[in-house]
Amino acid sequence: MNIEIALTVNGETVRETVEPRTSLADLLRDRLRLTGTHLGCEMGSCGACLVMLDGAPVHACLVLAVQADGQKVETIEGLNESGHVSDLQAQFHDRNALQCGFCTNGMVMSAQALLSDNPRPSRAEIRDALSGNYCRCTGYEAIVDAIAATADRRAGIGETVE
């Protein structure tokens, strides 16, 4: 039996009919073609599927689409289009905090959630916020550097954005 749901994705109302077992990640990727939500482990361990659900980061592979009914979902595409993470993305690029790129969207989602809640996190707080994200390429230090630099720039500390 399929279930009709309605949710707001990146500011647009979406109505879909889904099987009860459909994950939010599958809905976003397969139906809505928002492929920035990556599927890695499908167990909530890697963080590649992170999205914001009513303002909180969640693993979209662990949330059923029916659980998101009536809620607001923001994906990496939505954050990118709004420009809210352009400075963060620039720092990831400038500091070589991305290599293969598979984990990057989840890292940016985690970083943006952290910086929204805590604009001046310590390096330990950044590492803690990233603990739900797995990266095989970078070794994390460049990612922590990029997030710390973004926090500094948003606070008006350090070099100016060019």
N, C-alpha and C positions, 0 to 999 in steps of 0.2 A: 504494500500500500504506500503510495507516494503522498508527501505532505507539501502543502503550499506554504512558502515562507516569503517574508518581505523584510529586507534589511537595507541599510544605507551603506553603500560602498564608495569610498572616496567622494562623498558628497552627493551621490546619485542614488535614488531609490531603485532597488532591484527586487523583482518578484520572480521567483523560480519555484518549480515543483521538483522536489528531491526525494530520493529514497532516504528513510530514516538513518541509514548507516553512512551516508555521504559525509565525508569530513569537510570542514570549512576550506581546507587547503585544496581539496579536489574541486569544490565548487568554484573557488577563485581561479584556479588554473584551467580546468577543463571546460567549464561553462562560460566563465567571464573572461577567459584568456588573459588573466593577470598573472603572467608567468614569473614575475619577480619573487613570488612566494615559492621558494624551492622546496622540494621534498628530498630530504636526505635520509634520516634514520626511520622516520615515521613512528617514532616512539617518544618524541619530546625531549630528546637528548642533545641534538646537534644545533638547534636554533635557526636552521636555514629557512624555516617556514614562519618565522615570527611576523605577526601583524598586530595592530592595535585594535582591541575590541573594547568599545566604550572607553577609550583612553588608556587602557592597560595592555601591556604586551602579553600576548598569548601564543602558544604553539598551535598553529592552525591545523596541524596534523592530528592533534588531540581533541579539538573542538568539533563537535558535529555541526553541520550546517543548520540543523533545526534548533540548536542551542543559540545560534546567532540571530534567530528570528526577532525582529523588532529592535535590533541593536545597530550600532554604528561601527563599521569596519574601515580601518585605514590601512592600506598596503603601501609598499615602498613606492609604487607608481604614484599614489596619491600624495605622499610626502614629497616626492620628486617634483611633481607638477606644481605643487603649492610653493616650491622654493624654500620650504622650511629646513631642508637639509643640504642645501647647496654648499654652504660653508663647511659642513662636516664632510661631504663628499670630496671637496677640494683638498681638505687636509688628509683624507685617506689617500688621495692620489699623490699629493706632494710628499708624503712621508712613506710612500711605498707600503701602505697598510693593506694592500690587496694584491693578490697574486693570481690565483686561478679565478677568483671572483665568486665562487659558489657560495661561500659563507657571508660575503660582503653585505648583502641586503639585510640579513638577519642581524649582523653586527651594527649596521647603521640604525636599524629599528631599535635595538637595545640601547645604543648610545643616545639616540634622540629621546627615548623614554627617560633615561637617566638624567640627561641635561634639562629636561622639562621639569623634573621633580627636584633636582639638585644642580643648580647652574654652576657651582664651584666644587665639584667632587675631588676628593683626593685620588691619588693613583690607586690606592688600595680599594677605594669605593668603585673606581672604574673597573678594576679587575673583578670585583665581586659582581658588578652588574653584567659583566661579560661571561660569568661562570656558566651560563646556560647556552653558550655558543661555542661550537667546536670549529677550529680551523686547523687544517693539516699543513698549511704552507708558510704562514708568516711568523710563527713563534710568539704572537700577541704583542710584543713590545712596541712595534710600529703602530699597532691599532690603539694601544693605550696612549702612545705619544699623540696620535691624531686627535683622539677625543680630548685629551688634556689641552692641546693647542686650540681646539675649537672652543673649549670652555674659557680659556684665557682671552681669546679674541672676542668672544661674545661679551665678556666682562670689560673689554677695553684694555686688557693687559697684553703686553708683548707687541710683536710686529703688527703693523696695519695690513689689512687685506688689500691686495693689489688687484 
